[in-house]
Amino acid sequence: MKAFGGIFILLISLQFFSCSGCAKQAPRLRSPERKIVDSLYKKQVGILKPELDSLCNLGFKERVDYAVDSIMDIRLQERKKRLGY
């Protein structure tokens, strides 16, 4: 019975690995195409960066306060557990 289970697991793993090699590879970009993609990326990042940074800064204090509160709650629970409350 153990041999059957081992063979079954072997067959399943072989099928898994054989199917993982069937995916199509992404097309490779040539140098001129890379330059175009890079310039488009830099242009879009330049536009979006200030807006995304301001959105991040708006909620930063609230996220830090939440993290500190949760850490303090965990520490209080640990102290109570050690003291036997």
Wavefront OBJ file of the C-alpha trace (Angstrom):
o trace
v 0.000 0.000 0.000
v 2.874 2.372 0.787
v 4.435 1.689 -2.601
v 1.176 2.647 -4.312
v 1.086 5.956 -2.418
v 4.695 6.690 -3.330
v 4.073 5.931 -6.989
v 0.940 8.084 -6.958
v 2.832 11.040 -5.476
v 5.629 10.539 -8.002
v 3.182 10.564 -10.916
v 1.425 13.692 -9.667
v 4.728 15.530 -9.182
v 5.945 14.465 -12.648
v 2.767 15.805 -14.219
v 3.093 19.055 -12.308
v 6.682 19.602 -13.451
v 6.005 18.595 -17.028
v 3.160 21.117 -17.321
v 5.152 23.939 -15.789
v 7.488 23.994 -18.801
v 4.671 24.458 -21.304
v 4.144 28.184 -20.756
v 5.005 30.531 -23.594
v 7.981 32.753 -23.046
v 7.516 36.478 -23.192
v 8.873 38.068 -26.356
v 12.325 39.566 -26.002
v 12.698 43.279 -26.581
v 15.431 44.668 -28.767
v 17.464 47.700 -27.789
v 15.335 50.316 -29.631
v 12.169 48.830 -28.139
v 13.699 48.933 -24.661
v 14.567 52.586 -25.084
v 10.969 53.374 -26.070
v 9.592 51.438 -23.100
v 12.042 53.122 -20.725
v 11.189 56.604 -21.966
v 7.433 55.924 -21.669
v 7.931 54.546 -18.162
v 9.985 57.548 -17.044
v 7.400 59.928 -18.469
v 4.499 58.243 -16.661
v 6.428 57.911 -13.391
v 7.271 61.596 -13.501
v 3.585 62.422 -13.757
v 2.350 59.948 -11.142
v 5.113 60.195 -8.524
v 4.100 63.533 -6.926
v 0.450 62.482 -6.735
v 1.206 59.066 -5.261
v 3.687 60.544 -2.784
v 1.102 63.042 -1.557
v -1.470 60.267 -1.133
v 1.057 58.245 0.839
v 1.878 61.216 3.066
v -1.811 61.867 3.813
v -2.337 58.529 5.525
v 1.135 58.013 6.977
v 0.412 59.271 10.498
v -2.753 57.191 10.825
v -0.957 54.033 9.663
v 1.901 54.585 12.106
v -0.512 55.244 14.982
v -2.447 52.058 14.149
v 0.751 49.997 14.039
v 1.962 51.404 17.367
v -1.407 50.733 19.006
v -1.470 47.140 17.784
v 2.090 46.541 18.997
v 1.219 48.002 22.394
v -1.880 45.799 22.622
v 0.203 42.701 21.927
v 2.781 43.699 24.550
v 0.072 44.306 27.140
v -1.437 40.893 26.406
v 1.982 39.272 26.793
v 2.559 41.033 30.137
v -0.838 39.989 31.430
v -0.149 36.408 30.369
v 3.222 36.417 32.185
v 1.702 37.960 35.317
v -1.199 35.525 35.296
v -4.113 37.882 34.682
l 1 2 3 4 5 6 7 8 9 10 11 12 13 14 15 16 17 18 19 20 21 22 23 24 25 26 27 28 29 30 31 32 33 34 35 36 37 38 39 40 41 42 43 44 45 46 47 48 49 50 51 52 53 54 55 56 57 58 59 60 61 62 63 64 65 66 67 68 69 70 71 72 73 74 75 76 77 78 79 80 81 82 83 84 85
